[in-house]
Amino acid sequence: MDRIKITGGRPLEGIIPISGAKNAALPLMIASILTRETLTLHNVPRLSDVRLLMRILGNHGVDAAISGKRLGQSEESGETITLSARDIVDTTAPYELVSRMRASFWVIAPMLARMGEARVSLPGGCAIGTRPVDLLLMALEKLGSEIEIDSGYVIAKAPKGLKGGMIDFPKVTVGGTHVALMAASLADGTTIINNAAREPEITDLAECLIKMGAKIEGAGTSQIVIEGVARLDGAHHAVLPDRIETGTYAIAVAMTGGNVLLEGARADLLQNALDHLEKAGATISVEPTGLRVSRAPGLLAPVDITTEPFPGFPTDLQAQFMALMTRASGPSRIHETIFENRFMHVQELARLGAQIKLEGDVAIVKGQSRLKGAPVMATDLRASVSLIVAALVAEGTTTVNRVYHLDRGFEALEKKLGRCGADIERISGEG
Ligand code: EPZ
């Protein structure tokens, strides 16, 4: 198992290219099941989650291939992946695969819409909370599917095809909205999704489905209307830039000081987080090729945050912002409202010297902590990267174990930070 070793204390200076968004690439790849034609995705990040999903889709009969490099492409250019689901050979998604990546549960929607049946393992527990799938199943039922749960598997059937319907989500769900969008695109008649998630990754999926021939209006708002079509075609689509990767590096620069251009980043994808970062003391400017982030040396201002569905502060940046606040000039409150157990990083940040008190779904960060390097490990992707952010300013050396969490969602993290002056290296092998 690889580890990452960081010696803190260096400001970040230079350019960090922003990759395609993991959380857009995954549902886009899954949408390939909706058509017999080839879906070509550009700007796909090189991540272990993408590789694993290629395997999972392959199990259903999807031919997934990574195209070779093209003229003018650099190491930073994302990959082009072609996905052809000409014949679906297996409508079962087994526990061994779904339990390794929750998002793969979403194959249930295109499979059901196209094949009239799907048998998908329930994903099980997860490091950040219970994360049920009841709302995803409710959406499929509203579209006329019969759902049964047997021996840990969801068996969904719609032998005569799905029918358009009214889906009112009692709570905003990204996965639920993805599933409803994909299923409704091939349903007979009109579907209205109320209280839909407005995350940019939803809009990206809708734009790709529209290129494939779907009739969708209102993606990016809380009401989406879909007029089902009989078949979808192939398309080309470029994955949007990763707003969580952007926010993470912006926080890292605010933490270390320095000046970095986040190449390809788009401010509109994370305006709320950028506003909070500016309040904390970062300077952010939009440039023709991306976002520039800088901070003069000195203490950061304490800033409270509350995580919310888009366009609010993203839960996927909560851990990183908490790491930043350990260095603020006073106390701050971090309120997590999306997942009930997303504070697993608190104990690991404490190993680096952070003083954080938990009160239910609120973390009170003391601020002005002197961070000192230590061996740490984390239980999920965003928690792991919060330790990297802290380690960048900690005195001495921090070793982050279980780097496979980082490899799920951050492309070439040590290279991107290393090129901007961080003292960071990956140590391969047992750990
Ligand atoms: C997506 O997860 C992201 N994953 C998560 O990113 C992200 O944290 C989350 O959205 C919120 O923004 C991907 O896009 C692959 P939800 P998802 O359905 O779709 C509850 C990362 O680190 N809920 O919006 O699973 C749920 O428990 C990951 O990249 C139900 O109660 O999240 C949570 O409290 C982690 N019943 C809330 O809704 C359901 O059926 C929002 O979850 C579904 C969800």
Residues whose N, C-alpha, C, O or C-beta is under 5 A from the ligand:
A	BS01	EPZ	N23 A103 R131 P132 V133 D134 L135 L136 V172 T173 V174 G175 G176 T315 D316 I338 F339 L381 R382
